Amino acid sequence: MEYSKDNKVYKEAEVFIFDEADEDPNYKVHIIGYNHYADFELFRLDGQDNTELNCQGFVKWDGCCNVYIGNRDIMMHFCYIEEMQSIFKAILKVREMIGEYIYQYDVNVTTKR
């Protein structure tokens, strides 16, 4: 995915992201930096050498970013880090309380083992 085809690649990297309690990485991010923006792809790792593309997007020089979820089905735009933190905190809260609205909800299945 490229925001502009006129820019030359400035820097490219693959970085692994670890959850605090895990020894193995949980995510891999592929970043391609250009002059005024960077593209990224975030892959979830399952510990078995399998990867799943979770999201992709770009961040512009001013910090604004577009994040595409799934097969580019959904796009979310953020201008501030606080916006991202706020929406993901709200999604987590919804996830925590949703069980009382589902008759056959099994909390044991929905938490990481």
C-alpha positions as CSV (number, residue, x, y, z in Angstrom):
1,M,0.0,0.0,0.0
2,E,1.4,3.4,-0.9
3,Y,0.1,6.9,-0.2
4,S,2.1,8.4,-3.0
5,K,4.2,6.6,-5.7
6,D,6.5,9.7,-6.2
7,N,8.4,9.2,-2.9
8,K,11.5,7.0,-2.6
9,V,11.8,4.7,0.3
10,Y,13.6,6.3,3.2
11,K,13.8,3.4,5.7
12,E,12.2,0.0,5.9
13,A,12.1,-2.5,8.8
14,E,10.3,-5.4,10.4
15,V,9.8,-5.0,14.1
16,F,8.5,-7.6,16.6
17,I,6.1,-6.5,19.4
18,F,5.8,-8.4,22.6
19,D,3.0,-8.5,25.2
20,E,4.4,-7.9,28.7
21,A,4.0,-11.5,29.9
22,D,5.1,-13.4,26.8
23,E,8.5,-14.5,25.8
24,D,7.7,-14.8,22.1
25,P,6.5,-11.9,20.0
26,N,2.8,-11.5,19.5
27,Y,2.9,-9.2,16.5
28,K,5.2,-8.3,13.7
29,V,5.0,-4.9,12.0
30,H,6.4,-4.2,8.6
31,I,7.1,-0.4,8.1
32,I,8.1,1.4,5.0
33,G,9.1,5.0,5.6
34,Y,9.0,7.7,2.9
35,N,9.7,11.4,2.9
36,H,6.4,12.6,4.5
37,Y,4.7,9.4,5.6
38,A,5.2,5.7,6.5
39,D,3.1,2.7,5.5
40,F,2.7,-0.2,7.9
41,E,1.2,-3.7,8.1
42,L,0.6,-5.3,11.4
43,F,0.6,-9.1,11.6
44,R,-0.5,-11.3,14.5
45,L,1.8,-14.2,15.2
46,D,0.4,-17.5,16.5
47,G,3.7,-19.0,17.8
48,Q,3.7,-21.6,15.0
49,D,5.2,-19.5,12.2
50,N,1.8,-18.5,11.0
51,T,0.9,-14.9,10.5
52,E,-2.4,-13.1,10.0
53,L,-2.7,-9.5,8.7
54,N,-4.6,-7.7,11.4
55,C,-4.5,-4.2,10.0
56,Q,-2.6,-1.9,7.7
57,G,-2.4,1.8,7.1
58,F,-0.2,4.8,7.0
59,V,0.9,7.6,9.3
60,K,1.6,11.1,7.8
61,W,4.3,13.5,8.9
62,D,1.8,15.4,11.2
63,G,0.8,12.2,13.0
64,C,-2.6,11.7,11.4
65,C,-3.1,8.1,10.3
66,N,-5.5,5.9,8.5
67,V,-5.9,2.3,9.8
68,Y,-7.5,-0.3,7.6
69,I,-9.0,-3.3,9.4
70,G,-9.3,-6.7,7.7
71,N,-9.2,-6.8,4.0
72,R,-9.5,-3.0,3.9
73,D,-13.2,-3.4,4.7
74,I,-13.1,-0.8,7.5
75,M,-11.0,2.4,7.7
76,M,-10.5,4.4,10.9
77,H,-8.8,7.9,10.8
78,F,-7.0,9.3,13.8
79,C,-5.4,12.7,14.3
80,Y,-4.2,12.2,17.8
81,I,-2.7,9.4,19.9
82,E,-5.4,10.2,22.6
83,E,-8.1,9.5,20.0
84,M,-6.6,6.0,19.3
85,Q,-6.3,5.3,23.0
86,S,-9.8,6.4,23.7
87,I,-11.5,4.4,21.0
88,F,-9.5,1.2,21.9
89,K,-10.3,1.6,25.6
90,A,-14.0,2.0,24.7
91,I,-13.8,-1.2,22.5
92,L,-12.2,-3.1,25.4
93,K,-15.0,-1.9,27.8
94,V,-17.7,-3.0,25.4
95,R,-15.9,-6.4,25.1
96,E,-15.7,-6.7,29.0
97,M,-19.4,-6.0,29.5
98,I,-21.0,-7.6,26.5
99,G,-21.3,-11.0,28.2
100,E,-24.4,-10.0,30.2
101,Y,-26.2,-9.5,26.9
102,I,-25.4,-12.9,25.4
103,Y,-27.4,-15.8,26.9
104,Q,-24.8,-18.5,26.3
105,Y,-21.7,-16.4,27.0
106,D,-18.7,-18.4,28.3
107,V,-16.1,-16.1,29.9
108,N,-13.6,-19.0,30.1
109,V,-13.4,-19.2,26.4
110,T,-13.0,-15.5,25.8
111,T,-9.8,-14.9,27.9
112,K,-6.2,-15.7,26.9
113,R,-5.0,-18.9,28.5
